[in-house]
Amino acid sequence: MHGSVVLDSSIIAAIFFPEKISMKAIEVAEGNDGTTVDLAYAEVANVAWKRTIHSNSNAETVKTALTDSQAFIKETCRVIPAQDLVAEAFELSCAHRVTVYDALFLAAAARCGIPLVTADVKLYSAAREDVSIQLIR
């Protein structure tokens, strides 16, 4: 079934930086139209930095994955500016006791009326009662 979902940064990063959930993340991305928040550009770049600095991954391989991830966001996803979601995200962050950064993705899902897909267990646990959210593990 082809639908629409909000992809948070954890899912986009898993597509380009291999981890346990990578294949599931790829399946979700291939099977749905993706929406994300422009914050994903920076958050996925931070994953690349962590891979380079903390995991001693090959810097050129990481740079390639970073370039590919940024192109994926720009060319494949509908990107919502964070500034358009701040008021809603603030309310959601206070209600669910999650960071505003995470709540931006919740706000995008709520605004678009589509599920959020995440690998963040804390975010899922905090918001699953009020926002359509799918956890990939």
N, C-alpha and C positions, 0 to 999 in steps of 0.2 A: 504494500500500500504506500502510495506516494503522498506525503503530507508536508506540512511546514512545522519547523521547530526553531526555537532559539538555541543556539549553540553557545555555551559559555567557554571561557578561555581554556578550562581544563580539557574539554573535548577537542577543541581545535589544536591545542598543544599535543594531545595524544595522537592525533593524525600524523603529525610531522616529526615528533620526537618519540621514538618507540618506547612503549611501556606495556604493562599487562593488558590494558583496555584498548590498545590501539586498533585492533581489528574490529571491535564493536563500534568504536568511534567512527571508523571509516564507513562501516555499514550504515550507520545513522546518517552520516553526511551524504552518502551516495543515494540513500533512499528517500531523502527529504529535501525540500527547499529550506535553506538555512538563513537565519537572521541572527545578527549579533550586535553588540554594542561596540562603538569605536575604541573603547578601553581595551578590547581584545588585542589590538595591535601591540600595545605596550606590554600587556600581561604575557602574551606569547613570546615577545622579545625577551622578557625577563626569564622565561623558561630556558631560552637559548643561552642566555648569560650564565644561568645556574649550571647548565650542562657543560659549558666550556670551563667555568671556574671550579666548580665543586666535583664534577664527575670526570674531569680530565678527558672529555670527549674531544675528538679531532676538531679543531677550530674550523677548518674548511668545510667539513661535513655539516657542522652546526650552522655555519653561515648559509650554506645551500638550503638547508631545511628552513632556516629563518626566512630567506627570500621566498621560498615556495609557500610558507605559511602566510606571509603578508600578501602575496598574490592571491591566494585562496580567499582570504577575507575580502579583499578588494573586488575580485572578479566573480566570486561565487555567492557571497552572502549579501543580503540586504543589510546595510550597516546603519544603525540608528545612532545619532550623536548623543553622547552621555548628557550633554547640557539639556537636551530635550526631556530627559528622564529624571533629573535630579530631585525635583519635588516629590515625585512618586517613590523614588528610591529611598529618600530620606524617611518617609513614612513607613515603608516596608522594612527598612533597616532597624528602626526603633521597635516596630511591632514584633519582629522576628529575632531581634538581637543578633543580627549579622552585620558585616561591614557594609558601608554604602557601596563599595566596589561590587560586592556580591549582589546587593539589592538592585543594582542597575540592570542586571540580567533578569531578575525577577520582575522588575518594572517593564522591561521589554516584552517579556512573555505575557504579562497581564494586559499591557496596552494592545498587543497584537492578537490576543485571544488564542495563543498557541502554547504548547508545552515548552518548558525549558528542559534541556538535556544537560546534565552535569555529572561529574565524577566526584564532586565535593559532598561527602557524607554529611558533614555538619550543616551545609546549606540545605540539602535535601530534608534532613530531619527537622530543621527549624521551620521550613516553609511548606512542607507537603500538604498540610491541612487546608491552606488557603490559596495556593497557586498550583496550577498543573505543572508537575515537575517529574522528570524521569531520571533515575539514578543508574549510571552505568558503572559496573564493578567488574 
